């Protein structure tokens, strides 16, 4: 098991769950993000030593992983990770829009129930400030940041807080460094 959104098959093929993102474990000198170990443990308990079915959405991503929809028996693993609050919906323009909408609906249920990491995320100071989203990428940035002012006006959408952005299917861009570390 690598983390909460990536795992390795017995044949050493790396699989990345499509349209979700989980907190990152510490690597390459970067600190571990909040809830990363828990997300990895949840995925591990769900699929370790079990037979999964992978429906690939693309052959390989830029890290050499197969990206796909993952199923275990009659369960949709991508959905279960979001439902447990161990991952959040992460829009990708080339992925099945019906499956992505389903994952977003799952997130909309998990958030107010404060599943998994959501309680901590809702309590962060930057959660309640204004955010600006890019309609093309579905990533968002703190209002007034260098990144937010470069979004073309026709692609710009404003949110009163980050919860509103998450509910509409936007996620903070990695460059925002929003996600807390384990020590935060």
N, C-alpha and C positions, 0 to 999 in steps of 0.2 A: 504494500500500500504506500503510495507516495503522499497524498494529502486528501482533503475532502472533496476534490473534484477530479482527481486523477488516480488511476491504479494500473498495475501491471498484471497482464495475463501470465499463465504458466509458460507460454512460448516467448515471454519477455516483451511482448507488444505492449506499448503504453497506450492507455485509453483515457481520453479526456471527455467528461460528461458535457454534452452540448447545452448551451444557453443557460448555464449556471456558473457561479463563481463562489468559491469558498475562501475563507481567510488563509493566508500563506504561512507556511512553516518557515522558520528562520533558515536562510541559506545565503551563500555568497556574501557573508558579512552583514546581511540585513537581519533586523530583529524579527522574532516570531510575532505574528499578528494575533490579537485577541480571538479566542475560540478556535484557533487552528488545530490544536491537538484534539479538541472535542469533535470537530468536524471529521477529522481523519478517523477517529475511533468509531463514530457513527457509521461512516461508509464501510469501514472494516468489518464491524459486527454484521452489517447488512449483507455483504457479498463475499467475504473471505471464505475460500474453500467451497464456494457454491458455483453452480453453472449459471452464467448470465448470457443473455442474448444482446448483441450489439447491432444496432441499425445505424451504420455510419452516415454522417451528413457530408463529410469530405474525407478524402483518403488520408491526408496527413496535414497537420497544422505546421506553423513555422518552428515548432519544437520537435517535429517528427512523430507526434502522437496522432493516433486515429481519434477523431472527434465523433461522438455519436450519442444516440438515445440508447439508454441501457435498461434492460428489463430483467427481472428476477421473478420467476414463476409468473404470477399475474400482476406484479407490481412494477411501476415505472420509477426506477431509481432516481432519475433526475428530479422528479416531482417530490419523492420522499425526502430528499436532502433539503429542498426548500421548505416543505411542510414542517420539518423538524427545527427549522431556524439554524441549520448548519451551513446553508448556502443561500445566495440570493439570485434572483433572475438577472440574467446578463444577455441583453439583446444582441443578436448577430444577424445582419441583413440577409445572409444566405440560408438561414435555417427555416424550417417549416413554420409558417406564421400561425397555424392552428395549434401546434405543440407549444410554441412560444407564448401564445395567448393563454393556454392552459396553465403554463408555469407561472405566468404573471398573476392569474387568478388565485393560484395556490399561495403565492407570496402575499397577496392582499388579505388572505385569511390568517396567515401565520403572524403577520406584523402586529395587529391589534391584540392577538392572544399572547404576545411577548414570548414567542417560542424561541428557544436557543439564544442566539446572540442579540436578538432585537431589544431586550430590556436595556442592555448596556448601550447599544447604538442610539436608542431614543434619549438616553441621559447625557449624551455628549454635548458640549457647548456649541459646536458647529452644526448640530442637528437642527437647531431652531433659528438659524439665520437664513437669509434668502439665497437661493441657488439659481443658476442659469443652465438650461439644458440645450444641447444641440440636437435638433430633430433628426438629423441624418444618422448620427452615431448612437444616439440615446445615452450619451454620457453627459454628466453635469459637473459644474464647477461653482465654487463660491462666487456670489455676485460681486463684481468689482475686481476680481482677480485678473491677472494678465491673460489667462486662458479664456475667461468669459467674455472679455472685450473683443477677442478676435473672431468670435462666432458671427457669421453673416446674419444680418437682421432677419432675413427670410427663414433662417433655420433656428432662430433663437426662441426659446420658451422660458418663461419665468415661473419660479416656484416660491411660495411663501416660506417653505422649510424643506428639509431633506426628506421627510416622511411623504410629503406630497409628490416629490420627484420619484421616490421608490414606488409609490402606489401607481404612478403613470408609466412605470417600466424604464425609468432612467436610473443609472447608477453613477456614483462618483468616479470620475476618471482616475486612473492610477496616479497620475501626476498631482492630484490634489492631496495625496498623502493623508487622506481622511481616516482610514481605518486605524483604530487604536492598536498599540502593541500590547503584548502580555503584561508588561510592567506599567502600563498607563492606568 
